[in-house]
Amino acid sequence: MTDSTDESAPGVECRESAIHGKGAFATRVFRVGDHVGVYVGEPTPEDGMHVLWIETDNGEWRGIDGTGVLRWLNHSKNPNVEFDGPVLFAIVAIKPGDELTFHYGEEWATFVDGCQ
C-alpha cells in the first residue's frame, strides 16, 4: 500500500491540501449516497492524529488508527462525505479533483480557530 492510493478507497488519492498538509481527493465522480471507501487500520484504545472513533452497535466507542488513504481526510464544517461506522459515503455530488472532507465533530471544531 502506498500513501497516495489503496484498494480500501478506489477513486481516492492523497495529494497536498490547501486545507492542511495532505488530503484525500476524488479521482472519479461520486454521486450522493455512493460508497467512497472503508477506513482501514489497526484497532487502538488511544487517540491519535489518524484515529477514527466509531460507535459500535452496543454504544461503545472504538478507535481505528488509519493506515489507508482515507486517513488523510481533512475537516470541514461543510463536508462532502460522512462515515457510517468505518464506511465512507458521499453526501453531495463530488467530481474528480475535489478534496473529500468530513466534519470531525463539535468537540473538535470548538478547539480550532477559523476551521472551514
C-alpha positions in Angstrom: 0.0 0.0 0.0 1.3 3.5 -0.8 0.5 6.8 0.7 -1.3 8.0 -2.4 -3.9 5.3 -3.2 -5.1 2.0 -1.9 -7.8 -0.6 -2.6 -9.8 0.4 0.5 -11.0 3.5 -1.3 -10.8 3.1 -5.1 -11.2 6.5 -6.7 -9.4 8.4 -3.9 -5.8 9.5 -3.8 -3.6 11.5 -1.4 -2.3 14.9 -2.5 -1.2 18.1 -0.9 -4.1 20.0 0.5 -4.9 23.7 0.7 -6.8 23.0 4.0 -3.9 21.3 5.9 -0.9 19.1 4.9 -2.1 16.2 2.9 -5.7 15.5 1.9 -7.8 12.8 0.2 -9.0 13.7 -3.3 -11.5 12.2 -5.6 -10.2 10.7 -8.9 -13.7 9.9 -10.2 -17.3 11.1 -9.9 -19.2 10.2 -6.7 -22.9 10.7 -6.6 -24.9 11.4 -3.4 -25.1 8.1 -1.5 -22.2 6.4 -3.3 -19.8 4.3 -1.3 -16.4 6.1 -1.3 -14.4 3.7 0.8 -13.6 2.0 4.1 -11.5 3.4 6.9 -8.8 0.7 7.4 -6.2 0.4 10.1 -5.3 -1.2 13.4 -7.7 -1.1 16.5 -6.5 1.2 19.2 -7.7 2.4 22.6 -5.7 5.6 22.3 -6.4 8.8 20.4 -4.0 10.0 17.7 -3.6 12.0 14.6 -5.2 9.4 12.2 -7.6 7.7 14.7 -11.2 7.5 13.7 -13.6 6.8 16.5 -16.7 4.9 15.7 -19.7 3.9 17.8 -20.5 0.2 17.9 -24.0 -1.3 17.9 -23.8 -1.6 21.6 -23.0 2.0 22.2 -19.3 1.6 22.9 -16.6 3.6 21.0 -13.6 2.0 19.3 -10.7 3.6 17.6 -9.1 2.7 14.3 -5.6 4.0 13.7 -5.8 4.7 10.0 -3.4 3.1 7.5 -5.3 3.7 4.3 -5.7 6.7 2.0 -8.8 7.9 4.0 -6.5 8.8 7.0 -5.8 12.0 5.0 -9.4 13.3 5.2 -9.5 16.8 6.4 -12.2 18.6 8.5 -14.9 20.9 7.1 -18.0 22.4 8.6 -19.5 21.8 5.1 -18.4 18.3 4.4 -19.0 16.3 1.3 -18.6 12.8 2.8 -19.7 11.2 6.1 -19.0 7.9 7.9 -21.5 5.2 8.8 -19.2 3.2 11.1 -15.9 2.8 9.1 -17.7 3.1 5.7 -17.5 6.5 4.0 -20.3 7.8 1.8 -20.7 10.8 -0.5 -23.4 13.3 0.9 -23.1 15.7 -2.1 -22.1 15.2 -5.7 -18.3 15.0 -5.9 -16.2 15.5 -9.1 -12.6 14.4 -9.8 -10.1 16.7 -8.1 -12.5 17.7 -5.3 -11.0 17.3 -1.8 -13.0 14.9 0.4 -13.8 16.4 3.8 -15.9 15.4 6.7 -17.0 17.0 10.0 -14.7 15.8 12.8 -17.4 16.6 15.4 -18.4 19.6 17.5 -16.0 18.8 20.3 -13.0 19.0 17.9 -14.3 22.1 16.0 -14.5 24.2 19.2 -10.8 23.8 19.6 -9.9 25.1 16.1 -10.0 28.8 15.4 -11.3 29.6 11.9 -11.8 26.0 10.8 -13.5 25.6 7.5 
